[in-house]
Structures are given as structure tokens and as C-alpha cells.
Amino acid sequence: MQNNNFCIQLLRFAKNIITMFSTGQLIFAALFFVIFIVIMIFAYRRDIKVHQKFYKGNYKVLIAFFVFIALLFVIKLTMKR
């Protein structure tokens, strides 16, 4: 039942977002998002050799970050009960 309420709230939120902005603003936001992602991909591909040289082992930091966030989530769930 709680999942259904979440879906309803999410749909209401989406409806409020859509009615809050004009059609032109939504189109601009969508185009800006797509173009920004494309530019970021091209910029990353251009600098990939530099990234491989100077940022070796960064995946370990990313994994540690996700483990830390998961640990916080587990602590929150255990303290809730």
C-alpha cells in the first residue's frame, strides 16, 4: 500500500512540475540536458588519455563512497526498528 501512495505522490509531483513551466521552458530544459550530456561525453573522450594517466585507481574511492552510503543506509534501517 505504501508503494502505491508513493507512486501517486510521484505522479502528482510530475503533474505540478509540468504545469509550473511553459511548453517552451520544458523544451529548452530537455534540449539543454541532451546537449549538455553530449558535450560532456565528447569532452571526456577527448581527455581520456589524461584521465588514464593522472587518475589511476579512482574507482577505489568511488567504491568506498558507495560502501559508506550503503553503510549509512543500513544503520538507518537498523536504528529505525
PyMOL Python script that loads the backbone (N, CA, C, O; Angstrom):
from pymol import cmd

cmd.read_pdbstr("""\
ATOM      1  N   MET A   1       0.820  -1.196   0.000  1.00  0.00           N
ATOM      2  CA  MET A   1       0.000   0.000   0.000  1.00  0.00           C
ATOM      3  C   MET A   1       0.859   1.253   0.000  1.00  0.00           C
ATOM      4  O   MET A   1       0.536   2.248  -0.649  1.00  0.00           O
ATOM      5  N   GLN A   2       1.975   1.185   0.751  1.00  0.00           N
ATOM      6  CA  GLN A   2       2.854   2.348   0.834  1.00  0.00           C
ATOM      7  C   GLN A   2       3.482   2.653  -0.528  1.00  0.00           C
ATOM      8  O   GLN A   2       3.665   3.820  -0.875  1.00  0.00           O
ATOM      9  N   ASN A   3       3.809   1.624  -1.294  1.00  0.00           N
ATOM     10  CA  ASN A   3       4.393   1.807  -2.613  1.00  0.00           C
ATOM     11  C   ASN A   3       3.403   2.505  -3.546  1.00  0.00           C
ATOM     12  O   ASN A   3       3.793   3.343  -4.359  1.00  0.00           O
ATOM     13  N   ASN A   4       2.123   2.156  -3.423  1.00  0.00           N
ATOM     14  CA  ASN A   4       1.087   2.771  -4.252  1.00  0.00           C
ATOM     15  C   ASN A   4       0.962   4.264  -3.927  1.00  0.00           C
ATOM     16  O   ASN A   4       0.821   5.086  -4.832  1.00  0.00           O
ATOM     17  N   ASN A   5       1.014   4.614  -2.640  1.00  0.00           N
ATOM     18  CA  ASN A   5       0.958   6.021  -2.245  1.00  0.00           C
ATOM     19  C   ASN A   5       2.143   6.794  -2.790  1.00  0.00           C
ATOM     20  O   ASN A   5       2.005   7.940  -3.218  1.00  0.00           O
ATOM     21  N   PHE A   6       3.311   6.161  -2.773  1.00  0.00           N
ATOM     22  CA  PHE A   6       4.500   6.810  -3.318  1.00  0.00           C
ATOM     23  C   PHE A   6       4.325   7.099  -4.803  1.00  0.00           C
ATOM     24  O   PHE A   6       4.682   8.181  -5.270  1.00  0.00           O
ATOM     25  N   CYS A   7       3.779   6.140  -5.547  1.00  0.00           N
ATOM     26  CA  CYS A   7       3.557   6.330  -6.984  1.00  0.00           C
ATOM     27  C   CYS A   7       2.572   7.466  -7.238  1.00  0.00           C
ATOM     28  O   CYS A   7       2.761   8.271  -8.150  1.00  0.00           O
ATOM     29  N   ILE A   8       1.529   7.525  -6.430  1.00  0.00           N
ATOM     30  CA  ILE A   8       0.537   8.599  -6.589  1.00  0.00           C
ATOM     31  C   ILE A   8       1.166   9.950  -6.303  1.00  0.00           C
ATOM     32  O   ILE A   8       0.936  10.912  -7.035  1.00  0.00           O
ATOM     33  N   GLN A   9       1.959  10.028  -5.244  1.00  0.00           N
ATOM     34  CA  GLN A   9       2.639  11.282  -4.908  1.00  0.00           C
ATOM     35  C   GLN A   9       3.622  11.683  -6.002  1.00  0.00           C
ATOM     36  O   GLN A   9       3.751  12.864  -6.326  1.00  0.00           O
ATOM     37  N   LEU A  10       4.313  10.701  -6.566  1.00  0.00           N
ATOM     38  CA  LEU A  10       5.265  10.984  -7.640  1.00  0.00           C
ATOM     39  C   LEU A  10       4.550  11.518  -8.878  1.00  0.00           C
ATOM     40  O   LEU A  10       5.031  12.448  -9.525  1.00  0.00           O
ATOM     41  N   LEU A  11       3.410  10.934  -9.203  1.00  0.00           N
ATOM     42  CA  LEU A  11       2.633  11.407 -10.350  1.00  0.00           C
ATOM     43  C   LEU A  11       2.107  12.818 -10.117  1.00  0.00           C
ATOM     44  O   LEU A  11       2.108  13.638 -11.036  1.00  0.00           O
ATOM     45  N   ARG A  12       1.656  13.108  -8.898  1.00  0.00           N
ATOM     46  CA  ARG A  12       1.201  14.466  -8.589  1.00  0.00           C
ATOM     47  C   ARG A  12       2.340  15.468  -8.699  1.00  0.00           C
ATOM     48  O   ARG A  12       2.158  16.577  -9.200  1.00  0.00           O
ATOM     49  N   PHE A  13       3.527  15.065  -8.220  1.00  0.00           N
ATOM     50  CA  PHE A  13       4.699  15.933  -8.318  1.00  0.00           C
ATOM     51  C   PHE A  13       5.040  16.219  -9.778  1.00  0.00           C
ATOM     52  O   PHE A  13       5.321  17.361 -10.142  1.00  0.00           O
ATOM     53  N   ALA A  14       5.015  15.169 -10.617  1.00  0.00           N
ATOM     54  CA  ALA A  14       5.304  15.346 -12.046  1.00  0.00           C
ATOM     55  C   ALA A  14       4.274  16.267 -12.694  1.00  0.00           C
ATOM     56  O   ALA A  14       4.623  17.103 -13.528  1.00  0.00           O
ATOM     57  N   LYS A  15       3.024  16.117 -12.317  1.00  0.00           N
ATOM     58  CA  LYS A  15       1.982  16.977 -12.874  1.00  0.00           C
ATOM     59  C   LYS A  15       2.214  18.428 -12.469  1.00  0.00           C
ATOM     60  O   LYS A  15       2.045  19.333 -13.286  1.00  0.00           O
ATOM     61  N   ASN A  16       2.601  18.659 -11.212  1.00  0.00           N
ATOM     62  CA  ASN A  16       2.886  20.020 -10.751  1.00  0.00           C
ATOM     63  C   ASN A  16       4.077  20.623 -11.491  1.00  0.00           C
ATOM     64  O   ASN A  16       4.062  21.809 -11.822  1.00  0.00           O
ATOM     65  N   ILE A  17       5.094  19.830 -11.749  1.00  0.00           N
ATOM     66  CA  ILE A  17       6.264  20.320 -12.484  1.00  0.00           C
ATOM     67  C   ILE A  17       5.861  20.712 -13.902  1.00  0.00           C
ATOM     68  O   ILE A  17       6.260  21.763 -14.405  1.00  0.00           O
ATOM     69  N   ILE A  18       5.070  19.860 -14.537  1.00  0.00           N
ATOM     70  CA  ILE A  18       4.668  20.124 -15.919  1.00  0.00           C
ATOM     71  C   ILE A  18       3.808  21.388 -16.005  1.00  0.00           C
ATOM     72  O   ILE A  18       3.969  22.188 -16.927  1.00  0.00           O
ATOM     73  N   THR A  19       2.890  21.568 -15.040  1.00  0.00           N
ATOM     74  CA  THR A  19       2.031  22.747 -15.100  1.00  0.00           C
ATOM     75  C   THR A  19       2.746  24.001 -14.622  1.00  0.00           C
ATOM     76  O   THR A  19       2.291  25.110 -14.901  1.00  0.00           O
ATOM     77  N   MET A  20       3.862  23.849 -13.903  1.00  0.00           N
ATOM     78  CA  MET A  20       4.581  25.003 -13.377  1.00  0.00           C
ATOM     79  C   MET A  20       5.366  25.715 -14.489  1.00  0.00           C
ATOM     80  O   MET A  20       5.570  26.927 -14.419  1.00  0.00           O
ATOM     81  N   PHE A  21       5.800  24.981 -15.498  1.00  0.00           N
ATOM     82  CA  PHE A  21       6.614  25.553 -16.564  1.00  0.00           C
ATOM     83  C   PHE A  21       5.826  25.582 -17.866  1.00  0.00           C
ATOM     84  O   PHE A  21       4.936  24.764 -18.095  1.00  0.00           O
ATOM     85  N   SER A  22       6.179  26.549 -18.713  1.00  0.00           N
ATOM     86  CA  SER A  22       5.533  26.616 -20.023  1.00  0.00           C
ATOM     87  C   SER A  22       6.133  25.558 -20.937  1.00  0.00           C
ATOM     88  O   SER A  22       7.164  24.961 -20.628  1.00  0.00           O
ATOM     89  N   THR A  23       5.471  25.335 -22.065  1.00  0.00           N
ATOM     90  CA  THR A  23       5.965  24.348 -23.027  1.00  0.00           C
ATOM     91  C   THR A  23       7.352  24.726 -23.533  1.00  0.00           C
ATOM     92  O   THR A  23       8.215  23.861 -23.687  1.00  0.00           O
ATOM     93  N   GLY A  24       7.569  26.010 -23.790  1.00  0.00           N
ATOM     94  CA  GLY A  24       8.873  26.466 -24.261  1.00  0.00           C
ATOM     95  C   GLY A  24       9.969  26.220 -23.238  1.00  0.00           C
ATOM     96  O   GLY A  24      11.083  25.839 -23.596  1.00  0.00           O
ATOM     97  N   GLN A  25       9.657  26.437 -21.969  1.00  0.00           N
ATOM     98  CA  GLN A  25      10.652  26.203 -20.928  1.00  0.00           C
ATOM     99  C   GLN A  25      10.991  24.720 -20.816  1.00  0.00           C
ATOM    100  O   GLN A  25      12.154  24.365 -20.625  1.00  0.00           O
ATOM    101  N   LEU A  26       9.992  23.856 -20.933  1.00  0.00           N
ATOM    102  CA  LEU A  26      10.245  22.413 -20.872  1.00  0.00           C
ATOM    103  C   LEU A  26      11.076  21.941 -22.058  1.00  0.00           C
ATOM    104  O   LEU A  26      11.970  21.108 -21.903  1.00  0.00           O
ATOM    105  N   ILE A  27      10.781  22.474 -23.250  1.00  0.00           N
ATOM    106  CA  ILE A  27      11.568  22.126 -24.438  1.00  0.00           C
ATOM    107  C   ILE A  27      13.004  22.590 -24.270  1.00  0.00           C
ATOM    108  O   ILE A  27      13.938  21.848 -24.573  1.00  0.00           O
ATOM    109  N   PHE A  28      13.187  23.828 -23.785  1.00  0.00           N
ATOM    110  CA  PHE A  28      14.528  24.349 -23.552  1.00  0.00           C
ATOM    111  C   PHE A  28      15.282  23.468 -22.560  1.00  0.00           C
ATOM    112  O   PHE A  28      16.448  23.143 -22.784  1.00  0.00           O
ATOM    113  N   ALA A  29      14.628  23.081 -21.468  1.00  0.00           N
ATOM    114  CA  ALA A  29      15.281  22.251 -20.455  1.00  0.00           C
ATOM    115  C   ALA A  29      15.692  20.899 -21.032  1.00  0.00           C
ATOM    116  O   ALA A  29      16.793  20.418 -20.764  1.00  0.00           O
ATOM    117  N   ALA A  30      14.818  20.292 -21.815  1.00  0.00           N
ATOM    118  CA  ALA A  30      15.128  18.989 -22.406  1.00  0.00           C
ATOM    119  C   ALA A  30      16.289  19.096 -23.393  1.00  0.00           C
ATOM    120  O   ALA A  30      17.201  18.269 -23.375  1.00  0.00           O
ATOM    121  N   LEU A  31      16.254  20.118 -24.257  1.00  0.00           N
ATOM    122  CA  LEU A  31      17.347  20.300 -25.219  1.00  0.00           C
ATOM    123  C   LEU A  31      18.663  20.622 -24.504  1.00  0.00           C
ATOM    124  O   LEU A  31      19.718  20.104 -24.871  1.00  0.00           O
ATOM    125  N   PHE A  32      18.594  21.474 -23.490  1.00  0.00           N
ATOM    126  CA  PHE A  32      19.793  21.811 -22.732  1.00  0.00           C
ATOM    127  C   PHE A  32      20.399  20.562 -22.099  1.00  0.00           C
ATOM    128  O   PHE A  32      21.614  20.369 -22.140  1.00  0.00           O
ATOM    129  N   PHE A  33      19.557  19.719 -21.516  1.00  0.00           N
ATOM    130  CA  PHE A  33      20.028  18.491 -20.879  1.00  0.00           C
ATOM    131  C   PHE A  33      20.714  17.568 -21.885  1.00  0.00           C
ATOM    132  O   PHE A  33      21.812  17.071 -21.634  1.00  0.00           O
ATOM    133  N   VAL A  34      20.069  17.346 -23.009  1.00  0.00           N
ATOM    134  CA  VAL A  34      20.626  16.441 -24.025  1.00  0.00           C
ATOM    135  C   VAL A  34      21.940  16.996 -24.575  1.00  0.00           C
ATOM    136  O   VAL A  34      22.924  16.264 -24.682  1.00  0.00           O
ATOM    137  N   ILE A  35      21.963  18.275 -24.923  1.00  0.00           N
ATOM    138  CA  ILE A  35      23.176  18.876 -25.480  1.00  0.00           C
ATOM    139  C   ILE A  35      24.301  18.878 -24.452  1.00  0.00           C
ATOM    140  O   ILE A  35      25.454  18.627 -24.801  1.00  0.00           O
ATOM    141  N   PHE A  36      23.984  19.156 -23.190  1.00  0.00           N
ATOM    142  CA  PHE A  36      24.988  19.144 -22.132  1.00  0.00           C
ATOM    143  C   PHE A  36      25.615  17.756 -21.993  1.00  0.00           C
ATOM    144  O   PHE A  36      26.835  17.638 -21.881  1.00  0.00           O
ATOM    145  N   ILE A  37      24.797  16.714 -22.001  1.00  0.00           N
ATOM    146  CA  ILE A  37      25.315  15.345 -21.883  1.00  0.00           C
ATOM    147  C   ILE A  37      26.204  15.006 -23.075  1.00  0.00           C
ATOM    148  O   ILE A  37      27.265  14.405 -22.903  1.00  0.00           O
ATOM    149  N   VAL A  38      25.787  15.379 -24.268  1.00  0.00           N
ATOM    150  CA  VAL A  38      26.585  15.095 -25.473  1.00  0.00           C
ATOM    151  C   VAL A  38      27.937  15.810 -25.390  1.00  0.00           C
ATOM    152  O   VAL A  38      28.967  15.215 -25.703  1.00  0.00           O
ATOM    153  N   ILE A  39      27.944  17.067 -24.974  1.00  0.00           N
ATOM    154  CA  ILE A  39      29.198  17.814 -24.860  1.00  0.00           C
ATOM    155  C   ILE A  39      30.099  17.186 -23.799  1.00  0.00           C
ATOM    156  O   ILE A  39      31.313  17.103 -23.989  1.00  0.00           O
ATOM    157  N   MET A  40      29.520  16.745 -22.690  1.00  0.00           N
ATOM    158  CA  MET A  40      30.318  16.095 -21.641  1.00  0.00           C
ATOM    159  C   MET A  40      30.948  14.801 -22.145  1.00  0.00           C
ATOM    160  O   MET A  40      32.093  14.497 -21.813  1.00  0.00           O
ATOM    161  N   ILE A  41      30.206  14.040 -22.944  1.00  0.00           N
ATOM    162  CA  ILE A  41      30.751  12.788 -23.495  1.00  0.00           C
ATOM    163  C   ILE A  41      31.916  13.094 -24.423  1.00  0.00           C
ATOM    164  O   ILE A  41      32.959  12.447 -24.336  1.00  0.00           O
ATOM    165  N   PHE A  42      31.753  14.074 -25.311  1.00  0.00           N
ATOM    166  CA  PHE A  42      32.850  14.428 -26.212  1.00  0.00           C
ATOM    167  C   PHE A  42      34.061  14.963 -25.453  1.00  0.00           C
ATOM    168  O   PHE A  42      35.196  14.640 -25.802  1.00  0.00           O
ATOM    169  N   ALA A  43      33.839  15.767 -24.429  1.00  0.00           N
ATOM    170  CA  ALA A  43      34.950  16.312 -23.646  1.00  0.00           C
ATOM    171  C   ALA A  43      35.686  15.199 -22.912  1.00  0.00           C
ATOM    172  O   ALA A  43      36.915  15.211 -22.836  1.00  0.00           O
ATOM    173  N   TYR A  44      34.951  14.247 -22.379  1.00  0.00           N
ATOM    174  CA  TYR A  44      35.588  13.140 -21.675  1.00  0.00           C
ATOM    175  C   TYR A  44      36.396  12.283 -22.645  1.00  0.00           C
ATOM    176  O   TYR A  44      37.516  11.878 -22.335  1.00  0.00           O
ATOM    177  N   ARG A  45      35.835  12.010 -23.805  1.00  0.00           N
ATOM    178  CA  ARG A  45      36.566  11.190 -24.791  1.00  0.00           C
ATOM    179  C   ARG A  45      37.847  11.876 -25.254  1.00  0.00           C
ATOM    180  O   ARG A  45      38.857  11.219 -25.504  1.00  0.00           O
ATOM    181  N   ARG A  46      37.797  13.198 -25.364  1.00  0.00           N
ATOM    182  CA  ARG A  46      38.984  13.935 -25.790  1.00  0.00           C
ATOM    183  C   ARG A  46      40.085  13.865 -24.729  1.00  0.00           C
ATOM    184  O   ARG A  46      41.268  13.817 -25.066  1.00  0.00           O
ATOM    185  N   ASP A  47      39.703  13.859 -23.461  1.00  0.00           N
ATOM    186  CA  ASP A  47      40.668  13.872 -22.372  1.00  0.00           C
ATOM    187  C   ASP A  47      40.905  12.499 -21.751  1.00  0.00           C
ATOM    188  O   ASP A  47      41.462  12.414 -20.657  1.00  0.00           O
ATOM    189  N   ILE A  48      40.501  11.438 -22.412  1.00  0.00           N
ATOM    190  CA  ILE A  48      40.575  10.117 -21.798  1.00  0.00           C
ATOM    191  C   ILE A  48      42.014   9.688 -21.506  1.00  0.00           C
ATOM    192  O   ILE A  48      42.256   9.006 -20.511  1.00  0.00           O
ATOM    193  N   LYS A  49      42.964  10.069 -22.345  1.00  0.00           N
ATOM    194  CA  LYS A  49      44.363   9.699 -22.096  1.00  0.00           C
ATOM    195  C   LYS A  49      44.903  10.399 -20.852  1.00  0.00           C
ATOM    196  O   LYS A  49      45.653   9.812 -20.072  1.00  0.00           O
ATOM    197  N   VAL A  50      44.517  11.647 -20.680  1.00  0.00           N
ATOM    198  CA  VAL A  50      44.944  12.382 -19.490  1.00  0.00           C
ATOM    199  C   VAL A  50      44.323  11.750 -18.241  1.00  0.00           C
ATOM    200  O   VAL A  50      44.986  11.627 -17.211  1.00  0.00           O
ATOM    201  N   HIS A  51      43.063  11.355 -18.334  1.00  0.00           N
ATOM    202  CA  HIS A  51      42.388  10.740 -17.193  1.00  0.00           C
ATOM    203  C   HIS A  51      43.051   9.421 -16.821  1.00  0.00           C
ATOM    204  O   HIS A  51      43.218   9.122 -15.638  1.00  0.00           O
ATOM    205  N   GLN A  52      43.428   8.636 -17.814  1.00  0.00           N
ATOM    206  CA  GLN A  52      44.060   7.349 -17.540  1.00  0.00           C
ATOM    207  C   GLN A  52      45.430   7.539 -16.897  1.00  0.00           C
ATOM    208  O   GLN A  52      45.862   6.712 -16.095  1.00  0.00           O
ATOM    209  N   LYS A  53      46.111   8.626 -17.249  1.00  0.00           N
ATOM    210  CA  LYS A  53      47.451   8.853 -16.716  1.00  0.00           C
ATOM    211  C   LYS A  53      47.409   9.377 -15.282  1.00  0.00           C
ATOM    212  O   LYS A  53      48.149   8.886 -14.430  1.00  0.00           O
ATOM    213  N   PHE A  54      46.565  10.356 -15.002  1.00  0.00           N
ATOM    214  CA  PHE A  54      46.606  11.040 -13.721  1.00  0.00           C
ATOM    215  C   PHE A  54      45.600  10.524 -12.691  1.00  0.00           C
ATOM    216  O   PHE A  54      45.752  10.791 -11.499  1.00  0.00           O
ATOM    217  N   TYR A  55      44.596   9.804 -13.122  1.00  0.00           N
ATOM    218  CA  TYR A  55      43.540   9.395 -12.196  1.00  0.00           C
ATOM    219  C   TYR A  55      43.430   7.881 -12.069  1.00  0.00           C
ATOM    220  O   TYR A  55      42.324   7.342 -12.036  1.00  0.00           O
ATOM    221  N   LYS A  56      44.557   7.197 -11.997  1.00  0.00           N
ATOM    222  CA  LYS A  56      44.549   5.753 -11.820  1.00  0.00           C
ATOM    223  C   LYS A  56      44.065   5.420 -10.414  1.00  0.00           C
ATOM    224  O   LYS A  56      44.455   6.072  -9.445  1.00  0.00           O
ATOM    225  N   GLY A  57      43.224   4.415 -10.308  1.00  0.00           N
ATOM    226  CA  GLY A  57      42.772   3.949  -9.003  1.00  0.00           C
ATOM    227  C   GLY A  57      41.628   4.730  -8.391  1.00  0.00           C
ATOM    228  O   GLY A  57      41.270   4.487  -7.239  1.00  0.00           O
ATOM    229  N   ASN A  58      41.052   5.649  -9.122  1.00  0.00           N
ATOM    230  CA  ASN A  58      39.938   6.419  -8.563  1.00  0.00           C
ATOM    231  C   ASN A  58      38.695   5.574  -8.349  1.00  0.00           C
ATOM    232  O   ASN A  58      37.820   5.948  -7.569  1.00  0.00           O
ATOM    233  N   TYR A  59      38.606   4.454  -9.021  1.00  0.00           N
ATOM    234  CA  TYR A  59      37.440   3.596  -8.837  1.00  0.00           C
ATOM    235  C   TYR A  59      37.373   3.099  -7.399  1.00  0.00           C
ATOM    236  O   TYR A  59      36.287   2.824  -6.889  1.00  0.00           O
ATOM    237  N   LYS A  60      38.529   2.982  -6.738  1.00  0.00           N
ATOM    238  CA  LYS A  60      38.543   2.546  -5.335  1.00  0.00           C
ATOM    239  C   LYS A  60      37.850   3.578  -4.444  1.00  0.00           C
ATOM    240  O   LYS A  60      37.128   3.213  -3.516  1.00  0.00           O
ATOM    241  N   VAL A  61      38.065   4.840  -4.718  1.00  0.00           N
ATOM    242  CA  VAL A  61      37.416   5.899  -3.958  1.00  0.00           C
ATOM    243  C   VAL A  61      35.906   5.855  -4.194  1.00  0.00           C
ATOM    244  O   VAL A  61      35.123   6.021  -3.258  1.00  0.00           O
ATOM    245  N   LEU A  62      35.506   5.634  -5.433  1.00  0.00           N
ATOM    246  CA  LEU A  62      34.079   5.545  -5.762  1.00  0.00           C
ATOM    247  C   LEU A  62      33.431   4.358  -5.060  1.00  0.00           C
ATOM    248  O   LEU A  62      32.331   4.478  -4.519  1.00  0.00           O
ATOM    249  N   ILE A  63      34.099   3.228  -5.066  1.00  0.00           N
ATOM    250  CA  ILE A  63      33.563   2.046  -4.382  1.00  0.00           C
ATOM    251  C   ILE A  63      33.453   2.311  -2.880  1.00  0.00           C
ATOM    252  O   ILE A  63      32.449   1.960  -2.260  1.00  0.00           O
ATOM    253  N   ALA A  64      34.481   2.929  -2.295  1.00  0.00           N
ATOM    254  CA  ALA A  64      34.446   3.251  -0.868  1.00  0.00           C
ATOM    255  C   ALA A  64      33.293   4.205  -0.551  1.00  0.00           C
ATOM    256  O   ALA A  64      32.639   4.074   0.484  1.00  0.00           O
ATOM    257  N   PHE A  65      33.051   5.148  -1.433  1.00  0.00           N
ATOM    258  CA  PHE A  65      31.944   6.086  -1.234  1.00  0.00           C
ATOM    259  C   PHE A  65      30.610   5.350  -1.230  1.00  0.00           C
ATOM    260  O   PHE A  65      29.776   5.590  -0.357  1.00  0.00           O
ATOM    261  N   PHE A  66      30.399   4.460  -2.191  1.00  0.00           N
ATOM    262  CA  PHE A  66      29.145   3.715  -2.252  1.00  0.00           C
ATOM    263  C   PHE A  66      28.985   2.781  -1.051  1.00  0.00           C
ATOM    264  O   PHE A  66      27.878   2.613  -0.540  1.00  0.00           O
ATOM    265  N   VAL A  67      30.080   2.178  -0.602  1.00  0.00           N
ATOM    266  CA  VAL A  67      30.024   1.331   0.590  1.00  0.00           C
ATOM    267  C   VAL A  67      29.646   2.164   1.805  1.00  0.00           C
ATOM    268  O   VAL A  67      28.851   1.724   2.635  1.00  0.00           O
ATOM    269  N   PHE A  68      30.206   3.355   1.916  1.00  0.00           N
ATOM    270  CA  PHE A  68      29.889   4.246   3.026  1.00  0.00           C
ATOM    271  C   PHE A  68      28.409   4.637   3.021  1.00  0.00           C
ATOM    272  O   PHE A  68      27.758   4.617   4.065  1.00  0.00           O
ATOM    273  N   ILE A  69      27.885   4.988   1.860  1.00  0.00           N
ATOM    274  CA  ILE A  69      26.472   5.347   1.743  1.00  0.00           C
ATOM    275  C   ILE A  69      25.595   4.147   2.087  1.00  0.00           C
ATOM    276  O   ILE A  69      24.583   4.299   2.771  1.00  0.00           O
ATOM    277  N   ALA A  70      25.967   2.965   1.626  1.00  0.00           N
ATOM    278  CA  ALA A  70      25.205   1.757   1.941  1.00  0.00           C
ATOM    279  C   ALA A  70      25.245   1.484   3.441  1.00  0.00           C
ATOM    280  O   ALA A  70      24.239   1.087   4.028  1.00  0.00           O
ATOM    281  N   LEU A  71      26.396   1.695   4.056  1.00  0.00           N
ATOM    282  CA  LEU A  71      26.523   1.509   5.499  1.00  0.00           C
ATOM    283  C   LEU A  71      25.616   2.478   6.256  1.00  0.00           C
ATOM    284  O   LEU A  71      24.958   2.078   7.216  1.00  0.00           O
ATOM    285  N   LEU A  72      25.572   3.719   5.848  1.00  0.00           N
ATOM    286  CA  LEU A  72      24.680   4.683   6.474  1.00  0.00           C
ATOM    287  C   LEU A  72      23.221   4.253   6.330  1.00  0.00           C
ATOM    288  O   LEU A  72      22.429   4.393   7.263  1.00  0.00           O
ATOM    289  N   PHE A  73      22.878   3.735   5.171  1.00  0.00           N
ATOM    290  CA  PHE A  73      21.512   3.275   4.925  1.00  0.00           C
ATOM    291  C   PHE A  73      21.166   2.095   5.841  1.00  0.00           C
ATOM    292  O   PHE A  73      20.072   2.041   6.404  1.00  0.00           O
ATOM    293  N   VAL A  74      22.098   1.160   5.984  1.00  0.00           N
ATOM    294  CA  VAL A  74      21.874   0.010   6.857  1.00  0.00           C
ATOM    295  C   VAL A  74      21.733   0.463   8.306  1.00  0.00           C
ATOM    296  O   VAL A  74      20.861  -0.024   9.026  1.00  0.00           O
ATOM    297  N   ILE A  75      22.578   1.383   8.733  1.00  0.00           N
ATOM    298  CA  ILE A  75      22.472   1.897  10.099  1.00  0.00           C
ATOM    299  C   ILE A  75      21.127   2.566  10.314  1.00  0.00           C
ATOM    300  O   ILE A  75      20.506   2.394  11.363  1.00  0.00           O
ATOM    301  N   LYS A  76      20.676   3.323   9.335  1.00  0.00           N
ATOM    302  CA  LYS A  76      19.371   3.988   9.447  1.00  0.00           C
ATOM    303  C   LYS A  76      18.254   2.953   9.583  1.00  0.00           C
ATOM    304  O   LYS A  76      17.352   3.115  10.405  1.00  0.00           O
ATOM    305  N   LEU A  77      18.315   1.892   8.779  1.00  0.00           N
ATOM    306  CA  LEU A  77      17.267   0.878   8.846  1.00  0.00           C
ATOM    307  C   LEU A  77      17.296   0.133  10.175  1.00  0.00           C
ATOM    308  O   LEU A  77      16.240  -0.179  10.725  1.00  0.00           O
ATOM    309  N   THR A  78      18.471  -0.155  10.696  1.00  0.00           N
ATOM    310  CA  THR A  78      18.549  -0.885  11.962  1.00  0.00           C
ATOM    311  C   THR A  78      18.144  -0.026  13.148  1.00  0.00           C
ATOM    312  O   THR A  78      17.568  -0.537  14.108  1.00  0.00           O
ATOM    313  N   MET A  79      18.433   1.265  13.102  1.00  0.00           N
ATOM    314  CA  MET A  79      18.060   2.158  14.197  1.00  0.00           C
ATOM    315  C   MET A  79      16.560   2.448  14.185  1.00  0.00           C
ATOM    316  O   MET A  79      15.993   2.794  15.221  1.00  0.00           O
ATOM    317  N   LYS A  80      15.916   2.314  13.037  1.00  0.00           N
ATOM    318  CA  LYS A  80      14.504   2.583  12.897  1.00  0.00           C
ATOM    319  C   LYS A  80      13.674   1.518  13.623  1.00  0.00           C
ATOM    320  O   LYS A  80      12.595   1.806  14.142  1.00  0.00           O
ATOM    321  N   ARG A  81      14.184   0.302  13.653  1.00  0.00           N
ATOM    322  CA  ARG A  81      13.442  -0.818  14.257  1.00  0.00           C
ATOM    323  C   ARG A  81      13.632  -0.809  15.703  1.00  0.00           C
ATOM    324  O   ARG A  81      13.094  -1.668  16.401  1.00  0.00           O
TER     325      ARG A  81
END
""", "prot")
cmd.dss("prot")
cmd.show_as("cartoon", "prot")
cmd.util.cbc("prot")
cmd.orient("prot")
